[in-house]
Amino acid sequence: MSAPLSPVVAKVIAHRGASGERPEHTASAYQLAVEQGADFIEPDLVMTRDGHFVVRHENEIGGTTDVADRLEFADRRTTKAIDGVEVVGWFTEDFTLAELKTLRARERLPLLRPGNTDWDNREPILTFDEVVALAREESVRSGRIIGVAPELKHPSYFAGIGLPMEDAFVAALERHGLTGADAPILIQCFEIGPLQRLRGRIDAPLLQLMSVSGGPADRPDLTYAAMSTPEGLGAIAAYADAIGVETGLILPRDDMARSLPPTALVEDAHAAGLKVVVWTFRAENVFLPMERRRGDAPADHGDLDDYLKAFYALGIDAVFSDFPGAAVAAR
């Protein structure tokens, strides 16, 4: 693969910033991640009604902003089918960028991360352009090159409502000089088609996301399990540089949530010429395997350090973490 994931030391990608300690996708979350040593910051990209990229975990923003408290937007609450799942709330595609800029970010998991709510209602929704600018500012401040790892969220859905992502995304990459093989960027998607088409237009590193269950929204004939086989990995290598896989595809869990022996996925992916990035490492018990949990409360922090070290020992190339400081320390 090209330069962004080439060094021997595994990279740490701050998952939506230091989202374990600040509301996700905020400037303070990204800045804290860089302070903690992250190599990349990750913005999830969704679109506005007027065709701009904004940074939110999902296009439904009822749980990540103060939109539910804004009476002028009450009539925009609606129900939509997103990739076959019915979702109720407020959606970025029903707002202009100017309208979204009046909203303020909130903690998405307040019961698990109550301390993060101290930062609620302080910061605006960011655009992709603003995150790229922030990464460059932090690169100067820190003396390190800080990469950006954008994820294109639900591109088939957005194309279906008249907001195709790819042309606008390529234009943004060109505007920022991020189309080259050595650009400090790592472009992700759970769908296959967008990555295949991007491969024909840019040389920047591409990452195919995969989870333990399900399959790409644009390929109902295919499962992520099939894509994880040597044959499937060979097909991915024709258009992508890396795979981004859920922890359970490498260290599965039994019915009691205890870790099982590792699969051959890391070895098979490397044999296919693919880098391996693993998501998502979080400190709270509810996200950890049973043997790494400490205490009884879901929000209590378990042994994230040893869990990370178990993956690093398998030769993976990068991790996504809500706690980038912990990932850097374990590395």
C-alpha positions in Angstrom: 0.0 0.0 0.0 1.0 3.6 -0.3 2.7 5.8 2.3 -0.2 6.5 4.8 -0.1 3.0 6.3 3.4 2.0 5.2 5.6 2.4 8.4 6.3 -0.7 10.5 4.5 0.7 13.6 0.8 0.3 13.5 -1.1 3.5 13.0 -3.7 4.9 15.4 -6.8 6.4 13.8 -8.9 8.5 16.2 -12.4 7.2 15.7 -14.5 10.4 15.3 -11.7 12.1 17.3 -11.1 11.3 20.9 -14.8 10.4 21.1 -14.4 8.5 24.4 -13.6 11.8 26.0 -15.4 14.5 23.9 -18.5 14.5 21.8 -17.7 12.9 18.6 -16.8 14.8 15.4 -16.1 18.0 17.2 -13.1 20.2 16.8 -12.2 19.6 20.5 -12.4 15.8 20.0 -10.1 15.9 17.0 -7.6 18.3 18.7 -7.5 16.1 21.8 -6.8 13.1 19.6 -3.8 14.7 18.1 -2.5 15.8 21.5 -2.8 12.1 22.5 -0.7 11.0 19.5 -3.2 9.9 16.9 -1.9 9.6 13.4 -5.2 10.0 11.7 -8.5 11.7 12.6 -11.7 10.2 11.2 -14.7 12.2 9.9 -17.9 10.4 8.8 -19.3 12.2 5.8 -23.0 12.8 5.1 -24.6 15.4 2.8 -26.8 18.5 3.2 -29.8 19.4 1.1 -27.6 21.8 -0.8 -24.8 19.3 -1.5 -22.2 20.0 1.1 -20.3 17.3 3.2 -20.9 17.6 6.9 -19.3 15.4 9.6 -21.8 13.3 11.5 -21.9 9.6 12.5 -25.2 9.3 10.6 -27.4 11.5 8.5 -30.0 11.2 11.4 -28.9 13.9 13.9 -31.5 13.8 16.6 -29.1 12.1 19.0 -25.9 14.0 18.2 -27.2 17.7 18.1 -29.6 20.0 19.8 -32.0 19.8 16.8 -34.8 18.2 18.9 -34.9 21.4 21.1 -35.1 23.7 18.1 -38.8 24.6 17.6 -38.2 26.0 14.2 -37.2 22.6 13.0 -39.9 20.5 14.7 -41.7 19.9 11.5 -38.7 18.3 9.9 -38.9 15.2 12.1 -39.8 12.3 9.9 -39.3 8.6 9.2 -37.0 7.3 6.4 -35.7 3.9 5.3 -31.9 4.1 5.3 -30.3 1.0 3.7 -33.4 -1.0 4.5 -33.7 0.1 8.1 -36.5 2.4 9.3 -35.1 5.4 11.1 -37.1 8.2 12.9 -35.6 11.7 13.4 -34.0 14.6 11.7 -31.8 14.1 8.7 -29.0 16.2 7.3 -30.4 16.0 3.8 -33.4 18.0 4.9 -31.3 21.0 6.0 -29.1 23.4 4.2 -25.5 23.9 5.4 -26.4 27.3 6.8 -29.2 25.7 8.9 -27.1 22.9 10.2 -24.4 25.4 11.2 -26.9 26.9 13.7 -27.0 23.5 15.6 -24.7 22.4 18.3 -23.1 19.0 18.9 -24.0 16.7 21.8 -22.7 13.5 23.2 -24.2 10.4 21.4 -23.8 8.0 24.3 -24.6 10.1 27.4 -25.4 7.0 29.6 -22.0 5.5 28.9 -20.1 8.7 28.7 -21.8 11.2 31.1 -18.6 13.2 31.5 -18.7 14.1 27.8 -22.0 15.9 28.3 -20.1 18.7 29.9 -19.2 19.7 26.3 -22.7 19.5 25.0 -24.1 22.5 23.0 -20.7 24.2 22.7 -19.5 23.3 19.2 -21.0 23.5 15.7 -21.3 20.7 13.1 -18.1 20.7 11.0 -17.7 20.4 7.3 -15.3 18.0 5.6 -13.3 21.1 4.4 -13.0 22.3 8.1 -11.7 18.9 9.2 -9.1 18.9 6.5 -8.1 22.4 7.5 -8.0 21.3 11.2 -5.7 18.3 10.3 -3.3 20.6 8.5 -3.3 23.1 11.4 -2.7 20.3 13.9 0.1 19.0 11.7 1.9 22.3 11.9 1.3 22.6 15.6 2.4 19.1 16.5 5.2 18.7 14.0 3.7 15.5 12.7 1.7 14.8 9.5 -1.9 14.2 10.7 -3.9 12.2 8.2 -7.6 12.2 7.6 -9.7 9.0 7.2 -13.1 10.0 5.8 -15.9 7.5 5.6 -18.5 7.9 3.0 -21.8 7.0 4.7 -24.7 5.5 2.8 -23.6 6.6 -0.7 -26.3 4.5 -2.5 -29.0 6.1 -0.3 -27.8 9.6 -1.0 -27.5 8.9 -4.7 -31.1 7.6 -4.6 -32.3 10.9 -3.3 -30.5 13.0 -5.8 -27.3 13.7 -3.8 -24.6 11.6 -5.3 -21.4 11.7 -3.3 -18.6 10.7 -5.6 -18.3 13.7 -7.9 -18.5 16.1 -5.0 -16.0 14.0 -3.0 -13.5 13.9 -5.8 -13.8 17.6 -6.3 -13.1 18.1 -2.6 -10.1 15.9 -2.7 -8.8 17.7 -5.8 -9.4 21.1 -4.0 -7.2 19.9 -1.1 -4.6 18.1 -3.1 -5.5 14.7 -1.6 -5.8 12.5 -4.7 -2.3 11.1 -4.8 -1.0 7.7 -3.7 1.0 9.4 -0.9 -1.7 11.8 0.2 -2.3 11.7 4.0 -5.7 10.3 3.6 -7.5 6.9 3.9 -10.9 6.7 2.3 -13.4 4.3 3.7 -16.7 2.8 2.8 -18.9 -0.2 3.6 -20.2 -0.3 0.1 -18.1 -1.7 -2.8 -19.2 0.3 -5.9 -18.1 3.7 -4.7 -14.6 2.4 -3.9 -14.4 0.7 -7.2 -15.4 3.9 -9.1 -13.0 6.0 -7.0 -10.2 3.7 -7.9 -10.6 4.7 -11.5 -10.5 8.4 -10.6 -7.9 8.9 -7.9 -4.8 7.2 -6.6 -5.4 7.9 -2.9 -5.5 4.9 -0.5 -8.9 3.2 -0.3 -10.2 1.0 2.5 -13.0 -1.6 2.3 -15.0 -1.7 5.6 -16.5 -5.0 6.8 -18.4 -6.1 9.8 -19.1 -9.4 11.5 -22.6 -9.7 10.1 -24.4 -8.4 7.0 -23.0 -7.2 3.7 -22.6 -4.2 1.5 -25.8 -2.2 1.0 -25.1 -2.0 -2.8 -24.4 -5.7 -3.1 -27.3 -7.8 -1.6 -25.7 -10.9 -3.2 -22.6 -10.6 -1.1 -21.8 -11.0 2.6 -18.9 -9.6 4.6 -18.2 -13.2 5.6 -17.7 -14.2 2.0 -15.5 -11.1 1.4 -13.3 -12.2 4.3 -12.3 -15.5 2.6 -9.0 -15.6 0.6 -11.0 -15.5 -2.6 -13.0 -12.5 -1.4 -9.9 -10.7 -0.2 -8.3 -11.2 -3.6 -11.3 -9.5 -5.2 -11.0 -6.5 -2.7 -7.3 -6.2 -3.6 -8.3 -5.3 -7.2 -9.7 -1.9 -6.0 -8.7 -1.3 -2.4 -5.4 -1.0 -0.5 -6.7 -2.1 2.9 -9.6 -3.7 4.8 -11.2 -2.2 7.9 -12.7 -5.0 9.9 -14.6 -5.4 13.1 -12.7 -6.9 16.0 -14.8 -10.1 15.9 -13.6 -11.0 12.4 -10.1 -11.4 13.9 -10.8 -12.4 17.5 -14.4 -13.9 17.5 -16.4 -14.2 20.6 -18.4 -17.2 21.9 -21.9 -17.1 23.3 -20.7 -15.8 26.6 -18.8 -12.9 24.9 -15.4 -14.5 25.6 -12.6 -14.3 23.0 -11.9 -17.3 20.8 -8.6 -18.0 19.1 -7.7 -15.7 16.2 -8.9 -16.4 12.7 -6.6 -16.4 9.7 -7.9 -13.1 8.4 -4.8 -11.0 9.1 -2.5 -13.5 7.4 -4.9 -14.0 4.5 -5.3 -10.3 3.9 -1.6 -9.6 4.0 -1.1 -12.5 1.5 -3.5 -10.7 -0.8 -1.5 -7.5 -0.5 -4.0 -5.7 1.8 -3.3 -3.8 4.9 -5.5 -4.6 7.9 -7.2 -1.9 10.0 -9.4 -3.0 13.0 -12.4 -1.2 14.5 -13.4 -0.1 17.1 -11.4 -0.2 20.3 -13.4 1.3 23.2 -12.6 1.2 26.9 -16.1 0.6 28.3 -17.0 -2.9 29.5 -20.0 -3.2 27.2 -17.7 -3.1 24.2 -15.0 -5.5 25.5 -14.9 -9.3 25.6 -15.9 -10.8 28.9 -12.3 -11.6 30.0 -11.3 -7.9 29.5 -14.1 -6.4 31.6 -13.5 -5.0 35.0 -16.4 -4.3 37.4 -20.1 -4.9 36.7 -21.3 -1.6 35.2 -21.4 -1.4 31.4 -19.8 2.0 31.5 -16.9 1.0 33.7 -13.6 0.8 31.9 -12.1 -2.6 31.4 -8.6 -3.7 30.2 -8.4 -2.0 26.9 -4.6 -2.0 27.0 -4.2 -5.8 26.9 -7.0 -6.1 24.4 -5.2 -3.7 22.0 -1.9 -5.5 22.6 -3.5 -8.8 21.6 -4.3 -7.3 18.2 -1.0 -5.5 17.8 0.7 -8.9 18.4 -1.1 -10.3 15.4 0.6 -7.9 13.0 -2.3 -5.6 12.2 -1.5 -2.3 10.4 -3.8 0.2 12.2 -6.6 0.5 14.7 -9.6 2.7 15.1 -10.1 3.8 18.7 -12.4 6.1 20.6 -9.5 6.4 23.1 -6.5 7.2 20.8 -4.3 7.9 23.8 -4.8 4.4 25.1 -4.1 3.0 21.6 -0.9 4.9 21.4 0.2 3.8 24.8 -0.5 0.2 24.1 1.4 0.4 20.8 
